[in-house]
């Protein structure tokens, strides 16, 4: 019971961190990529937090940015 509560709290904190970082700190991402990270943060918060920390904060990995 306590393990599930702790894991749930970590998941909520991870999702809030991703959403905050995407909206406030990572203004260089395209709107499509911001929506992508927010949706994944809501559904897969802990896994998404790890992937976002390693890959997502880099603007050159933006899948929705138009090539010039």
ABEGO torsion letter per residue (X at the ends): XAAAAAAAAAAAAAAAAAAAAAAAABAABBAAAAAAAAAAAAABAAAAAAAAAAAAABAAABAABBBX
